[in-house]
Amino acid sequence: DDIYAVSAYCPISILEHADAAYEWEFNGVHDYEKMDITMLDYKVERKLVKGTLDAAEQRVSDELKAQFPAYVNSLGLKNAQGEPLTLNADGSGSFRDYVAAFVAAAANAELQKGADPAALQAENPWLTIDGKRVKNVDFAAYAKAMGRQKTPPAFDALDLSSGENQLFGDEHQDTRHFTAYSAANSAVKGAGSAGRAAVKTMNPLYYISEKTVPQHWRIRVGTKDRDTSHAIAAILAAKLQNSGKNVDMAMPWGVPHSGDYDLDE
C-alpha cells in the first residue's frame, strides 16, 4: 500500500551535506561533549567525553562551514510566503532566519503555556523577549548555549570511525567515505568511497517529487537536539512544502535527540 503520512522525529538525513550543515550551526563552538559508544561483552556502553577542538579540527570546521551556503542556495528553497531562502557567504541570510523562526516559535509556545517571560529570558539570554513575545533569536549564541556534541566532520569521520561510515560500507569494505571532502582528507590509507547511487539512497530530497511519496508530513526536532544541524530538518520541510506537500514542522522546546515524546498531540 502507499503510505498516507509520515511522522518523523529528528530525522538524520541529507548525509552528504550534514557535515557542512553541522559546522554552519556550530562553527566557533570549540568545546564539545560527545557520546562515546563501545561494545563490551556484547553490551553497549555509552559515556560522555569532553574536549576542545584542536587547531586542525577548527580548520576543518571552517572549511566545511564555507561549503554550506552554496549548497543551500542551489536548492531554490522558498518559505510559505514564496520568498527565497538563501545564505550569504558568512552563513547569515533568510535561510538562517527561517531556522531561527522555528526556535522562536518554540519559545513563544512556552510563553503561551504560562512561562514567565523574565525567567525565560534569564535562562536563555540568546532570546530577546518583548512583553510576552519573542522578538529575536541570536542564532550563534543559541548554538553556543546548546553546545557542540560532535567533532568535525560530524558524520563522515576522517578516520572512518562513525556509524555513518559503516552505513555506507559494502561487501568489500566495512566503512567508506561518502563525501568528497572526507575522501580527499582521509586519515586512512586506501580508504574507499561510496558511489553516488549509495549516497543518493540516504537523501530524501532526490525522491520527494515521486508520485508515491506521502502527501502529509509531521516533523519534530527538539531545540536541544545536537545530533545533526537543525538546518537538515528545515531543508527537508521546506523542500516538501515547496513540492506541494502538507507539512507540520515544529521544534519542541527543550527536547533533545529523541522520539515519541508527544504521541497524544
C-alpha positions in Angstrom: 0.0 0.0 0.0 1.1 3.6 -0.5 2.0 5.4 2.8 -0.5 8.0 3.8 1.5 10.1 6.2 4.9 10.3 7.8 5.7 11.2 11.4 9.4 11.9 11.6 11.2 12.6 14.9 14.6 14.4 14.5 15.4 12.8 11.1 19.0 12.2 10.3 19.2 12.7 6.5 20.9 14.5 3.6 24.1 12.9 4.9 26.4 14.1 2.1 25.8 17.6 3.3 25.3 17.0 7.0 28.9 17.7 7.9 28.7 21.2 6.3 25.4 21.8 7.9 26.7 20.9 11.4 29.6 23.3 11.1 27.3 26.0 9.7 25.5 25.8 13.0 28.3 25.0 15.5 31.4 26.7 13.9 33.1 28.8 16.6 31.9 26.5 19.4 35.2 24.7 20.2 34.3 22.9 23.4 32.4 19.6 22.9 30.7 16.8 24.9 30.3 13.8 22.6 28.9 10.4 23.2 31.5 7.6 23.0 29.8 4.2 22.3 31.7 1.0 22.7 30.7 -2.7 22.9 31.9 -4.8 25.9 30.9 -8.4 26.3 28.1 -7.8 23.8 26.7 -4.9 25.9 26.6 -1.4 24.5 28.4 1.1 26.8 27.9 4.9 26.4 29.9 7.6 28.1 30.3 11.3 27.6 33.7 12.5 26.5 34.5 16.2 26.9 37.2 18.1 25.0 38.1 21.1 22.9 38.7 21.2 19.2 42.4 21.5 18.3 43.7 23.8 15.6 43.3 21.1 12.9 39.7 20.4 13.8 38.9 24.1 13.9 40.4 24.4 10.3 38.1 21.5 9.2 35.1 23.3 10.8 35.9 26.5 8.9 36.3 24.7 5.6 33.1 22.7 6.0 31.0 25.7 7.1 32.2 27.5 3.9 30.6 24.8 1.8 27.1 25.1 3.1 25.8 28.4 1.7 26.4 27.3 -1.9 24.5 24.0 -1.3 21.5 25.8 0.3 21.4 28.3 -2.5 21.4 25.6 -5.1 18.2 24.1 -3.7 16.0 27.0 -4.7 14.1 26.8 -1.4 11.2 29.2 -0.5 9.3 29.9 2.6 5.5 29.6 3.0 5.1 33.2 1.5 7.1 32.2 -1.6 10.2 34.2 -0.6 13.7 32.7 -1.4 15.6 31.0 1.4 19.3 31.7 0.9 22.5 32.2 2.7 25.3 34.7 2.4 28.9 33.6 2.3 29.3 34.1 6.1 26.3 31.9 6.8 23.8 34.6 7.5 20.7 35.1 5.4 17.0 34.4 5.1 17.5 30.6 5.5 19.1 31.1 8.9 16.2 33.4 9.8 13.9 30.6 8.7 15.6 28.1 11.0 15.7 30.6 13.9 12.0 31.3 13.5 11.2 27.7 14.5 13.2 28.2 17.7 11.4 31.4 18.4 8.0 29.7 17.8 9.0 27.0 20.4 9.8 29.7 22.9 6.6 31.5 22.2 4.7 28.3 22.8 6.3 28.1 26.2 5.2 31.7 26.9 1.6 30.8 25.8 1.7 27.9 28.3 2.4 30.4 31.1 6.2 30.5 31.3 7.4 33.7 33.0 9.0 36.0 30.3 11.7 37.3 32.6 12.7 33.8 33.8 12.8 32.5 30.2 14.9 35.5 29.1 17.3 35.0 32.1 17.7 31.3 31.4 18.1 31.8 27.7 19.9 35.1 27.1 20.1 34.5 23.4 16.4 35.2 23.3 15.1 38.8 23.1 11.6 38.9 24.6 9.3 41.9 24.3 6.4 41.6 26.6 5.1 38.0 26.1 6.6 37.6 22.6 10.0 36.6 21.3 11.4 39.4 19.3 14.7 37.9 18.2 16.9 34.8 18.4 20.7 35.2 18.4 21.4 32.0 16.5 25.1 31.9 17.1 24.6 32.4 20.8 21.9 29.8 20.8 24.3 27.3 19.2 26.9 28.1 21.8 24.4 27.7 24.7 23.3 24.3 23.2 26.8 23.1 22.9 28.7 21.1 20.4 28.2 17.3 20.5 30.3 16.1 17.6 33.8 16.9 16.3 34.3 17.8 12.6 33.5 16.1 10.4 30.4 15.1 12.4 29.3 12.3 10.1 32.0 11.3 7.5 34.8 10.9 10.0 38.3 11.3 8.6 39.4 8.1 10.4 36.2 6.2 9.2 35.1 5.7 12.8 31.5 6.9 12.6 28.4 4.8 12.3 27.6 6.6 9.1 30.9 5.4 7.6 29.8 1.9 8.3 26.3 2.6 6.9 28.0 3.3 3.6 30.2 0.2 3.7 29.7 -2.7 1.3 30.7 -6.3 1.0 34.3 -5.3 0.3 34.9 -2.6 2.9 33.1 -2.3 6.2 33.5 1.5 6.3 33.7 4.0 3.5 33.7 7.8 3.0 30.6 9.3 1.4 31.7 13.0 1.0 34.3 14.4 -1.4 35.8 16.4 1.5 36.5 13.5 3.8 37.7 11.3 0.9 40.2 13.9 -0.1 41.4 14.5 3.5 41.1 10.9 4.8 43.3 9.8 7.6 43.0 6.1 6.4 45.3 4.8 3.7 43.4 3.1 0.9 40.0 4.3 2.3 37.2 3.6 -0.1 34.3 5.9 -1.1 30.7 5.1 -1.5 29.4 5.7 -5.0 26.8 8.2 -6.0 24.0 5.6 -6.1 24.6 4.6 -2.4 24.8 8.2 -1.3 21.6 9.0 -3.1 19.6 6.3 -1.3 20.1 8.1 2.0 19.0 11.6 0.8 15.2 12.0 0.7 15.4 15.2 -1.4 16.0 13.0 -4.5 12.7 11.3 -4.1 10.2 14.0 -3.0 8.8 14.6 -6.5 7.9 10.9 -7.0 4.1 10.2 -7.1 4.2 7.6 -4.4 5.7 10.0 -1.8 3.2 10.6 1.1 1.3 13.9 0.9 1.2 14.5 4.7 4.3 15.1 6.9 4.8 15.8 10.6 8.4 16.6 11.5 9.6 17.2 15.1 13.2 18.1 16.2 13.8 19.5 19.6 15.5 22.8 20.3 18.2 20.9 22.3 18.9 18.3 19.6 22.6 18.4 18.8 22.9 15.1 16.8 22.6 17.0 13.5 22.1 20.6 12.4 18.6 22.0 12.7 19.2 23.0 9.1 18.7 19.5 7.9 15.0 19.2 9.1 14.4 22.7 7.9 15.6 21.9 4.4 13.5 18.8 4.3 10.4 20.6 5.5 10.9 23.5 3.0 11.5 21.1 0.1 8.4 19.1 0.9 6.3 22.2 1.3 7.7 23.6 -2.0 6.7 20.4 -3.6 3.0 20.8 -2.6 3.1 18.5 0.5 1.2 19.2 3.7 3.9 19.8 6.3 3.6 20.3 10.0 7.1 21.1 11.2 8.0 22.3 14.8 10.9 22.3 17.2 9.6 21.4 20.7 11.1 23.5 23.4 14.0 21.9 25.4 13.7 18.5 23.8 17.0 16.6 23.0 17.5 13.9 20.3 14.6 11.6 21.0 11.2 10.4 19.7 7.6 9.5 20.5 7.5 12.1 23.3 4.2 13.8 22.1 2.1 10.9 20.9 -1.0 12.3 22.5 -0.5 15.5 20.4 
